Amino acid sequence: MITAFFSIGSVEFYVMLVVVAAAIIALAIRPSGRGEARQYFAGGILMRGEESAEPELYVECLDNGDVAIRRTGLTGLWPDGTLSLVVTQIGFDLTIEERLTPGSPHSGPEVDTAIFTIDFLAPERYHVKYTGAADGRFIAFTLPVKPGLWLKRPLPVRS
């Protein structure tokens, strides 16, 4: 009786085949489970660092759960300018983009370092894509948010 129900060519066999095909298509087109995108902003504190500093990122996870980022090697930025970070978080993926307003050369000596504090990350492992504002620099790295963690990454020019 079971062999008659599932024999090739029977109506029941083709109905089951259509149901399985519909289930496969439904799994293939369902939306990603990554979650919604959230966007955060972090204003930078501008300062003069070492004049010969290469473009680099220094990332430190603080004891209170915040993440401090120091960006060195900036050019064309003056004390009355601003450098901000736009952080887009989708699940455990972070896209960080710099937003630059250079300021006026008459406002003082050129600054080359900015410090940011990010205070919204949970103690998890994040995949980070960081893009520089004016110089086209880019880096991708993994950031495990753990108190005491310290990273130094060069910012190469995107090719």
C-alpha positions as CSV (number, residue, x, y, z in Angstrom):
1,M,0.0,0.0,0.0
2,I,2.8,2.4,0.8
3,T,4.6,1.6,-2.4
4,A,1.4,2.4,-4.4
5,F,1.1,5.7,-2.6
6,F,4.6,6.9,-3.5
7,S,5.0,5.2,-6.8
8,I,6.5,7.4,-9.5
9,G,3.8,8.7,-11.8
10,S,1.1,8.7,-9.1
11,V,-0.7,12.0,-8.3
12,E,0.4,11.7,-4.6
13,F,4.1,11.5,-5.7
14,Y,3.8,14.7,-7.7
15,V,2.0,16.5,-4.9
16,M,4.7,15.6,-2.4
17,L,7.4,16.7,-5.0
18,V,5.7,20.1,-5.3
19,V,5.4,20.5,-1.5
20,V,9.2,19.7,-1.1
21,A,10.1,22.2,-3.9
22,A,8.0,24.9,-2.3
23,A,9.7,24.4,1.1
24,I,13.1,24.7,-0.5
25,I,12.1,27.9,-2.3
26,A,10.7,29.3,0.9
27,L,13.9,28.6,2.7
28,A,16.0,30.2,-0.1
29,I,14.1,33.5,-0.2
30,R,13.5,34.2,3.5
31,P,15.1,37.4,4.7
32,S,18.5,37.4,6.5
33,G,18.4,36.9,10.3
34,R,21.0,39.6,10.8
35,G,18.6,42.1,12.4
36,E,17.9,45.7,11.9
37,A,20.6,48.3,11.2
38,R,21.3,50.8,14.0
39,Q,23.3,53.9,13.5
40,Y,25.4,55.7,16.1
41,F,27.6,58.8,16.1
42,A,30.8,59.5,18.0
43,G,32.4,63.0,18.0
44,G,36.2,63.1,18.1
45,I,38.5,65.1,20.3
46,L,41.1,66.7,18.1
47,M,44.8,67.2,19.1
48,R,48.3,67.3,17.9
49,G,50.2,64.1,18.2
50,E,53.5,63.0,16.8
51,E,54.2,64.9,13.6
52,S,55.6,61.8,11.8
53,A,52.8,59.5,13.0
54,E,51.6,57.1,10.3
55,P,47.9,56.6,9.7
56,E,46.9,54.0,12.3
57,L,44.1,53.0,14.6
58,Y,44.7,52.3,18.3
59,V,41.7,50.5,19.9
60,E,41.4,49.9,23.6
61,C,38.6,48.2,25.5
62,L,38.2,50.0,28.8
63,D,37.2,48.4,32.1
64,N,33.8,50.1,32.1
65,G,32.9,48.4,28.7
66,D,33.6,51.4,26.5
67,V,35.9,51.2,23.5
68,A,38.4,54.0,22.9
69,I,39.7,54.6,19.4
70,R,42.6,56.8,18.6
71,R,43.1,57.7,14.9
72,T,46.6,59.1,14.0
73,G,48.1,60.4,10.8
74,L,45.4,62.8,9.9
75,T,46.2,65.6,7.4
76,G,44.3,68.8,6.4
77,L,42.5,69.1,9.7
78,W,42.5,72.3,11.8
79,P,41.5,72.9,15.5
80,D,38.1,74.4,14.5
81,G,37.3,71.4,12.3
82,T,35.6,68.2,13.3
83,L,36.1,64.5,12.8
84,S,33.2,62.2,13.7
85,L,32.5,58.5,13.3
86,V,29.3,57.1,11.9
87,V,28.9,53.6,13.2
88,T,26.4,51.3,11.6
89,Q,25.7,48.1,13.5
90,I,23.9,45.1,12.0
91,G,24.1,42.2,14.4
92,F,27.8,41.8,15.1
93,D,29.0,43.7,12.0
94,L,30.2,47.2,12.4
95,T,30.8,49.7,9.6
96,I,32.6,52.7,10.8
97,E,33.0,55.8,8.5
98,E,34.8,59.0,9.3
99,R,33.0,62.3,8.6
100,L,35.4,65.2,8.2
101,T,35.0,69.0,8.3
102,P,38.5,70.3,7.9
103,G,38.1,73.8,9.5
104,S,40.2,76.9,8.8
105,P,44.0,77.0,8.5
106,H,43.8,80.3,10.3
107,S,42.5,78.7,13.5
108,G,45.8,77.3,14.7
109,P,48.3,74.6,14.0
110,E,47.2,71.5,12.1
111,V,46.0,68.6,14.2
112,D,46.8,65.0,13.3
113,T,45.1,62.9,16.0
114,A,41.5,62.2,17.0
115,I,40.2,60.2,20.0
116,F,36.7,58.7,20.1
117,T,34.7,56.8,22.7
118,I,32.2,54.2,21.7
119,D,29.9,53.2,24.6
120,F,27.2,51.0,23.0
121,L,28.9,47.7,22.3
122,A,28.2,44.5,24.3
123,P,31.1,42.2,25.3
124,E,31.0,40.2,22.1
125,R,33.1,39.6,19.0
126,Y,32.5,42.2,16.2
127,H,33.6,42.3,12.6
128,V,34.7,45.9,11.9
129,K,35.1,47.7,8.5
130,Y,36.7,51.1,9.1
131,T,36.9,53.7,6.3
132,G,38.9,57.0,6.4
133,A,37.1,60.2,5.5
134,A,39.3,62.2,3.1
135,D,42.3,59.9,2.4
136,G,40.4,56.7,1.3
137,R,42.1,54.5,3.9
138,F,40.3,51.2,4.8
139,I,40.9,48.4,7.2
140,A,38.8,45.4,8.3
141,F,39.5,43.5,11.5
142,T,37.8,41.5,14.3
143,L,37.2,43.2,17.6
144,P,36.5,41.1,20.7
145,V,35.2,43.6,23.2
146,K,37.0,42.4,26.4
147,P,38.3,44.8,29.1
148,G,42.0,45.3,28.8
149,L,42.2,44.4,25.1
150,W,44.5,46.7,23.1
151,L,44.9,46.6,19.3
152,K,47.1,48.7,16.9
153,R,46.3,48.5,13.2
154,P,47.8,50.4,10.3
155,L,45.4,52.2,7.9
156,P,46.6,51.4,4.4
157,V,45.3,53.3,1.3
158,R,42.5,51.4,-0.4
159,S,43.7,50.1,-3.7
